[in-house]
């Protein structure tokens, strides 16, 4: 128990030291002391909350949120972190801006690593405009300026860092380099040397007043006129050019700012255009697949309806209708497995027995004297399956009707296509050779 009290006291000491450093704007030193305090006592909520505030002040919003969330989990009762988190949640734009700034900073860092200094500077300026106290962005911008020997601008960026965090170690080291490059360090050293080089007066030192000279009124008037002329000269040739230069510099800065904004907008527009084109291509491809699917679906329905009608006609004994519907089907277009099985069933009885049944019905109609019906039935039989028997019978029918051209054509086909069939010899005899 005594050991725990000792750790708590050490943690409180580090917290008090960190608080004093934070009041002096030494944020880096305060953060290190507060981390030591939490190392000894992780439940020290005041140290954790102050550490989160320091992170937030330095632009590290994500790190601040982590500290406040941990603080709430460890000490949920009467914790100021609840107020900080509530403020963030009531202003969702803060998180969005912070997230965008982190992405821009990372993009600028990538540009800097690949020697794209101009793009990196543009991104960092945008980050600083949105979040002026983002220390990492200022330091990286100063490094880029130093790389390109733009020492004055680098010094301005580091000065802003030191205004936020008075003893930031990286900023101090870089500022020392900038002062040496610009000659500022020697000036400051000489100024300190002059300040501390004056001899203190001894007790017996006497100050001898200078003699006061009398000035005539005309001399006073001349001095006044000379002062007025000198003031006008300074205003015209010293102040006005500086004022004009300052205005031009401001206008140029605004022009550069808006140009950078325009470049960012153009980049975003190009990215959106590319995304739009990709989505359009994907939409067209999906639309084409949908159209293909609809066509295949319509073809599937039509095939099923035709096969079903064939089956109904066959079962009802209407072999002629079944035959005409059967010849309309293109077997190569049937791709569905179930549909092909249905088609094979119909094909088996159409080409297995129906063609013969039609030929038998044609022979019966011929014997009954119905030559026209017999001809139609023979033709239907041939539509299903061209066998030497039904071809020979149809040829004999044409021969009986004295249509020798059609009869001879069919006799020749029987002989030529089925020479081994018994009907080939009979076709030769009927043909007369």
C-alpha positions as CSV (number, residue, x, y, z in Angstrom):
1,X,0.0,0.0,0.0
2,X,2.9,2.3,0.8
3,X,4.5,1.5,-2.5
4,X,1.3,2.5,-4.4
5,X,1.1,5.8,-2.5
6,X,4.7,6.6,-3.4
7,X,4.0,5.9,-7.1
8,X,1.0,8.2,-6.9
9,X,3.0,11.0,-5.4
10,X,5.7,10.6,-8.1
11,X,3.0,10.7,-10.8
12,X,1.5,13.9,-9.2
13,X,4.9,15.5,-9.1
14,X,5.5,14.8,-12.8
15,X,2.0,16.1,-13.5
16,X,2.6,19.4,-11.7
17,X,5.9,19.8,-13.5
18,X,4.1,19.1,-16.9
19,X,1.4,21.6,-16.0
20,X,3.9,24.3,-15.3
21,X,5.7,23.6,-18.6
22,X,2.4,23.7,-20.5
23,X,1.6,27.1,-18.9
24,X,5.0,28.3,-20.3
25,X,4.1,27.0,-23.8
26,X,6.8,24.3,-23.5
27,X,4.4,21.7,-24.9
28,X,7.1,19.2,-25.9
29,X,8.6,19.2,-22.4
30,X,5.2,19.1,-20.8
31,X,4.2,16.1,-23.0
32,X,7.4,14.1,-21.9
33,X,6.7,14.9,-18.2
34,X,3.1,13.9,-18.5
35,X,4.0,10.6,-20.2
36,X,6.3,9.9,-17.2
37,X,3.5,10.7,-14.9
38,X,1.3,8.1,-16.6
39,X,4.1,5.6,-16.5
40,X,4.0,5.7,-12.7
41,X,0.2,5.9,-12.5
42,X,-2.0,5.2,-15.5
43,X,-5.1,6.3,-13.6
44,X,-3.8,9.9,-13.3
45,X,-6.7,11.3,-15.3
46,X,-5.6,15.0,-15.0
47,X,-2.2,14.1,-16.6
48,X,-3.9,12.0,-19.4
49,X,-6.5,14.8,-20.1
50,X,-3.8,17.5,-20.2
51,X,-1.7,15.3,-22.5
52,X,-4.7,15.0,-24.9
53,X,-5.1,18.8,-24.8
54,X,-1.4,19.2,-25.7
55,X,-1.8,16.8,-28.6
56,X,-4.9,18.6,-29.8
57,X,-3.0,22.0,-29.5
58,X,-0.2,20.5,-31.7
59,X,-2.7,19.4,-34.3
60,X,-2.6,15.7,-33.4
61,X,-6.3,15.3,-33.0
62,X,-6.3,11.5,-33.3
63,X,-3.7,11.1,-30.5
64,X,-5.8,13.5,-28.4
65,X,-8.9,11.4,-28.9
66,X,-7.0,8.2,-27.9
67,X,-5.9,9.8,-24.6
68,X,-9.4,11.0,-23.8
69,X,-11.1,7.7,-24.6
70,X,-8.6,5.8,-22.4
71,X,-9.2,8.4,-19.7
72,X,-12.9,7.8,-19.9
73,X,-12.5,4.0,-19.8
74,X,-10.2,4.2,-16.7
75,X,-12.1,7.0,-14.9
76,X,-15.7,7.3,-16.2
77,X,-17.0,9.4,-13.2
78,X,-16.6,13.2,-13.2
79,X,-14.0,13.3,-16.0
80,X,-13.3,16.4,-18.1
81,X,-12.5,14.1,-21.0
82,X,-16.2,13.5,-21.4
83,X,-16.6,17.2,-22.1
84,X,-13.8,17.2,-24.6
85,X,-15.2,14.2,-26.5
86,X,-18.7,15.7,-26.4
87,X,-17.3,18.9,-28.0
88,X,-15.7,16.9,-30.8
89,X,-18.9,14.9,-31.4
90,X,-21.0,18.0,-31.6
91,X,-18.7,19.4,-34.3
92,X,-18.3,16.5,-36.7
93,X,-16.6,18.8,-39.2
94,X,-13.5,18.8,-36.9
95,X,-12.9,15.1,-37.4
96,X,-13.5,15.4,-41.2
97,X,-11.0,18.3,-41.5
98,X,-8.5,16.5,-39.3
99,X,-8.8,13.4,-41.4
100,X,-8.4,15.3,-44.6
101,X,-5.3,17.1,-43.2
102,X,-3.7,13.8,-42.2
103,X,-4.3,12.5,-45.8
104,X,-2.8,15.7,-47.3
105,X,0.2,15.6,-44.9
106,X,0.9,12.0,-45.9
107,X,0.5,12.9,-49.5
108,X,2.9,15.8,-49.1
109,X,5.4,13.5,-47.3
110,X,5.2,11.1,-50.2
111,X,5.7,14.0,-52.7
112,X,8.7,15.1,-50.7
113,X,10.3,11.6,-50.6
114,X,9.9,11.5,-54.4
115,X,11.4,15.0,-55.0
116,X,8.1,16.6,-55.9
117,X,8.8,19.6,-53.7
118,X,6.3,22.0,-55.4
119,X,3.4,19.6,-55.0
120,X,4.4,18.9,-51.4
121,X,4.6,22.6,-50.5
122,X,1.2,23.1,-52.1
123,X,-0.4,20.3,-50.0
124,X,1.3,21.6,-46.8
125,X,0.1,25.1,-47.4
126,X,-3.5,23.8,-47.7
127,X,-3.1,21.8,-44.5
128,X,-1.8,24.9,-42.6
129,X,-4.7,27.0,-43.9
130,X,-7.2,24.5,-42.5
131,X,-5.3,23.8,-39.3
132,X,-2.7,26.5,-38.5
133,X,-1.3,24.7,-35.4
134,X,-0.4,21.5,-37.1
135,X,3.3,21.4,-36.0
136,X,4.3,18.4,-38.2
137,X,3.1,20.3,-41.3
138,X,5.1,23.5,-40.4
139,X,8.3,21.5,-39.7
140,X,8.0,19.5,-43.0
141,X,7.3,22.8,-44.9
142,X,10.4,24.4,-43.2
143,X,12.6,21.4,-44.3
144,X,11.4,21.7,-47.9
145,X,12.2,25.5,-47.8
146,X,15.6,24.7,-46.3
147,X,16.2,22.1,-49.0
148,X,15.6,24.7,-51.7
149,X,17.6,27.4,-49.7
150,X,14.6,29.6,-49.1
151,X,15.8,30.4,-45.6
152,X,13.5,33.3,-44.8
153,X,10.4,31.3,-45.4
154,X,11.8,28.4,-43.5
155,X,12.5,30.7,-40.6
156,X,8.9,32.0,-40.7
157,X,7.5,28.4,-40.5
158,X,9.8,27.5,-37.6
159,X,8.8,30.7,-35.8
160,X,5.2,29.7,-36.0
161,X,6.1,26.3,-34.5
162,X,8.0,28.0,-31.6
163,X,5.0,30.2,-31.0
164,X,2.9,27.1,-30.5
165,X,5.6,25.0,-28.7
166,X,8.3,27.2,-27.3
167,X,11.0,24.5,-26.8
168,X,10.2,22.1,-29.7
169,X,13.5,20.3,-30.1
170,X,13.4,19.8,-33.8
171,X,12.2,23.4,-34.4
172,X,15.1,24.7,-32.3
173,X,17.7,22.7,-34.1
174,X,16.4,23.8,-37.5
175,X,16.0,27.4,-36.4
176,X,19.7,27.4,-35.4
177,X,20.6,26.3,-38.9
178,X,18.4,28.9,-40.5
179,X,19.9,31.7,-38.3
180,X,23.4,30.6,-39.2
181,X,22.5,30.6,-43.0
182,X,20.9,34.0,-42.8
183,X,23.5,35.7,-40.6
184,X,20.9,36.2,-37.9
185,X,22.9,34.2,-35.3
186,X,25.9,36.5,-35.5
187,X,23.7,39.6,-35.2
188,X,22.1,38.2,-32.1
189,X,25.4,37.2,-30.6
190,X,26.9,40.7,-31.3
191,X,23.8,42.3,-29.8
192,X,24.2,40.3,-26.6
193,X,27.8,41.0,-26.5
194,X,27.2,44.8,-26.7
195,X,24.5,44.6,-24.0
196,X,26.7,42.8,-21.5
197,X,29.9,44.7,-22.4
198,X,29.0,48.1,-20.7
199,X,31.0,48.9,-17.7
200,X,29.1,49.7,-14.5
201,X,29.7,53.2,-13.1
202,X,31.9,53.5,-10.1
203,X,31.0,55.6,-7.1
204,X,33.5,58.4,-8.0
205,X,32.4,58.6,-11.7
206,X,31.1,62.1,-12.6
207,X,28.8,62.8,-15.5
208,X,29.8,66.1,-17.2
209,X,26.8,67.7,-18.9
210,X,27.3,69.0,-22.4
211,X,27.0,72.7,-23.1
212,X,23.5,73.7,-24.3
213,X,23.6,75.8,-27.5
214,X,21.1,78.5,-28.2
215,X,19.2,78.0,-31.5
216,X,17.7,81.0,-33.4
217,X,14.1,81.0,-34.5
218,X,15.1,81.0,-38.1
219,X,17.1,77.9,-37.5
220,X,14.1,76.3,-35.9
221,X,12.0,77.1,-38.9
222,X,14.6,75.7,-41.2
223,X,14.9,72.6,-39.1
224,X,11.1,72.1,-39.3
225,X,11.0,72.6,-43.0
226,X,13.9,70.3,-43.5
227,X,12.1,67.7,-41.3
228,X,8.9,68.0,-43.4
229,X,10.9,67.6,-46.6
230,X,12.7,64.6,-45.2
231,X,9.4,63.1,-44.0
232,X,7.9,63.5,-47.5
233,X,11.0,62.1,-49.0
234,X,10.9,59.1,-46.7
235,X,7.2,58.6,-47.3
236,X,7.5,58.8,-51.1
237,X,10.7,56.8,-51.6
238,X,10.8,54.5,-48.6
239,X,7.3,53.9,-47.2
240,X,5.3,53.9,-50.5
241,X,7.5,51.3,-52.3
242,X,7.4,49.1,-49.2
243,X,3.6,49.5,-49.0
244,X,3.2,48.8,-52.7
245,X,5.5,45.8,-52.4
246,X,3.5,44.5,-49.5
247,X,0.3,44.8,-51.4
248,X,1.7,43.1,-54.4
249,X,3.1,40.3,-52.2
250,X,-0.3,39.9,-50.6
251,X,-2.0,39.8,-54.0
252,X,0.5,37.3,-55.3
253,X,0.0,35.1,-52.2
254,X,-3.7,35.2,-52.7
255,X,-3.2,34.4,-56.4
256,X,-1.0,31.4,-55.5
257,X,-3.5,30.2,-52.9
258,X,-6.4,30.3,-55.4
259,X,-4.2,28.7,-58.1
260,X,-3.3,25.9,-55.7
261,X,-7.1,25.5,-54.8
262,X,-7.8,25.4,-58.5
263,X,-5.1,22.7,-59.1
264,X,-6.5,20.6,-56.2
265,X,-10.0,21.0,-57.7
266,X,-8.8,20.0,-61.1
267,X,-7.1,16.9,-59.7
268,X,-10.3,16.0,-57.8
269,X,-12.3,16.6,-61.0
270,X,-10.0,14.4,-63.0
271,X,-10.3,11.6,-60.4
272,X,-14.1,11.9,-60.4
273,X,-14.2,11.9,-64.2
274,X,-12.1,8.7,-64.3
275,X,-14.4,7.1,-61.7
276,X,-17.4,8.2,-63.7
277,X,-16.0,6.7,-66.8
278,X,-15.2,3.4,-65.0
279,X,-18.7,3.3,-63.5
280,X,-20.2,4.0,-67.0
281,X,-18.3,1.1,-68.5
282,X,-19.4,-1.2,-65.7
283,X,-23.0,0.0,-66.2
284,X,-22.8,-0.6,-69.9
285,X,-21.4,-4.1,-69.4
286,X,-24.1,-4.9,-66.8
287,X,-26.7,-3.6,-69.2
288,X,-25.4,-5.8,-72.0
289,X,-25.4,-8.8,-69.7
290,X,-28.9,-8.1,-68.6
291,X,-30.0,-7.8,-72.3
292,X,-28.3,-11.0,-73.1
293,X,-29.9,-12.7,-70.2
294,X,-33.4,-11.4,-71.2
295,X,-32.8,-12.6,-74.8
296,X,-31.7,-16.0,-73.5
297,X,-34.7,-16.1,-71.1
298,X,-37.1,-15.3,-73.9
299,X,-35.5,-17.9,-76.1
300,X,-35.8,-20.4,-73.3
301,X,-39.5,-19.7,-72.8
302,X,-40.2,-19.9,-76.5
303,X,-38.3,-23.3,-76.8
304,X,-40.2,-24.7,-73.8
305,X,-43.5,-23.6,-75.2
306,X,-42.8,-25.2,-78.6
307,X,-41.7,-28.5,-77.0
308,X,-44.7,-28.5,-74.8
309,X,-47.0,-27.9,-77.8
310,X,-45.3,-30.8,-79.6
311,X,-45.9,-33.1,-76.7
312,X,-49.6,-32.0,-76.4
313,X,-50.2,-32.5,-80.1
314,X,-48.5,-35.9,-80.0
315,X,-50.6,-37.1,-77.1
316,X,-53.8,-35.8,-78.7
317,X,-52.9,-37.7,-82.0
318,X,-52.4,-34.5,-84.1
319,X,-49.2,-35.8,-85.6
320,X,-49.2,-33.2,-88.4
321,X,-49.1,-30.3,-86.0
322,X,-46.5,-32.0,-83.9
323,X,-44.3,-32.5,-87.0
324,X,-44.5,-28.9,-88.1
325,X,-43.7,-27.6,-84.7
326,X,-40.8,-30.1,-84.4
327,X,-39.1,-28.8,-87.6
328,X,-39.2,-25.2,-86.2
329,X,-36.8,-26.1,-83.4
330,X,-33.1,-25.5,-83.9
331,X,-31.3,-28.1,-81.8
332,X,-28.1,-26.0,-81.6
333,X,-29.8,-23.2,-79.7
334,X,-30.8,-25.5,-76.8
335,X,-28.2,-25.0,-74.1
336,X,-30.2,-25.7,-70.9
337,X,-29.7,-29.3,-69.6
338,X,-33.3,-29.8,-68.5
339,X,-34.5,-28.4,-71.8
340,X,-32.2,-30.6,-73.8
341,X,-33.4,-33.7,-71.9
342,X,-37.0,-32.7,-72.7
343,X,-36.1,-32.2,-76.4
344,X,-34.3,-35.6,-76.5
345,X,-37.5,-37.3,-75.3
346,X,-39.5,-35.7,-78.0
347,X,-36.8,-36.5,-80.6
348,X,-36.8,-40.1,-79.6
349,X,-40.5,-40.7,-80.4
350,X,-40.7,-38.3,-83.3
351,X,-37.7,-39.9,-85.2
352,X,-38.4,-43.3,-83.7
353,X,-42.0,-43.9,-84.4
354,X,-43.9,-40.8,-85.5
355,X,-42.3,-40.7,-89.0
356,X,-43.3,-44.3,-89.6
357,X,-46.9,-43.7,-88.3
358,X,-47.2,-40.8,-90.8
359,X,-46.0,-43.0,-93.6
360,X,-48.5,-45.7,-92.6
361,X,-51.3,-43.2,-92.5
362,X,-50.2,-41.9,-95.9
363,X,-50.4,-45.4,-97.4
364,X,-53.9,-45.9,-95.8
365,X,-55.1,-42.6,-97.2
366,X,-53.7,-43.6,-100.7
367,X,-55.5,-46.9,-100.5
368,X,-58.7,-45.1,-99.6
369,X,-58.3,-42.9,-102.6
370,X,-57.3,-39.7,-100.8
371,X,-54.2,-39.0,-102.8
372,X,-53.9,-35.4,-101.6
373,X,-53.9,-36.4,-97.9
374,X,-51.5,-39.2,-98.7
375,X,-49.1,-36.8,-100.3
376,X,-49.2,-34.5,-97.3
377,X,-48.6,-37.3,-94.9
378,X,-45.7,-38.7,-96.9
379,X,-44.1,-35.2,-96.9
380,X,-44.6,-34.8,-93.2
381,X,-42.9,-38.2,-92.7
382,X,-39.9,-37.0,-94.8
383,X,-39.7,-33.8,-92.7
384,X,-39.0,-35.9,-89.7
385,X,-36.7,-38.6,-91.2
386,X,-35.8,-39.3,-94.8
387,X,-35.9,-43.0,-95.1
388,X,-35.8,-44.9,-98.4
389,X,-39.3,-46.4,-97.8
390,X,-41.2,-43.1,-97.4
391,X,-39.2,-41.5,-100.2
392,X,-40.1,-44.5,-102.5
393,X,-43.8,-44.4,-101.5
394,X,-44.0,-40.6,-102.2
395,X,-42.2,-41.2,-105.6
396,X,-44.7,-43.9,-106.5
397,X,-47.6,-41.5,-105.6
398,X,-46.1,-38.9,-107.9
399,X,-45.7,-41.6,-110.6
400,X,-49.4,-42.5,-110.2
401,X,-50.4,-38.9,-110.6
402,X,-48.1,-38.8,-113.8
403,X,-45.8,-36.2,-112.2
404,X,-42.7,-37.9,-113.6
405,X,-40.3,-35.1,-112.8
406,X,-40.9,-35.3,-109.1
407,X,-41.2,-39.1,-109.1
408,X,-37.9,-39.5,-111.0
409,X,-36.1,-37.0,-108.6
410,X,-37.2,-39.1,-105.6
411,X,-36.3,-42.4,-107.3
412,X,-32.8,-41.1,-108.1
413,X,-32.4,-40.0,-104.5
414,X,-33.4,-43.5,-103.2
415,X,-30.9,-45.1,-105.6
416,X,-28.1,-42.6,-104.9
417,X,-28.5,-42.1,-101.1
418,X,-29.5,-45.7,-100.2
419,X,-28.0,-48.0,-102.8
420,X,-28.0,-51.0,-100.4
421,X,-31.6,-50.6,-99.5
422,X,-34.2,-53.1,-101.0
423,X,-36.1,-50.0,-102.2
424,X,-33.1,-49.0,-104.4
425,X,-33.8,-52.0,-106.8
426,X,-37.5,-51.3,-106.8
427,X,-36.7,-47.6,-107.6
428,X,-34.5,-48.6,-110.5
429,X,-37.3,-50.8,-111.9
430,X,-39.8,-48.1,-111.5
431,X,-37.4,-45.6,-113.0
432,X,-36.9,-47.9,-116.0
433,X,-33.1,-48.7,-115.8
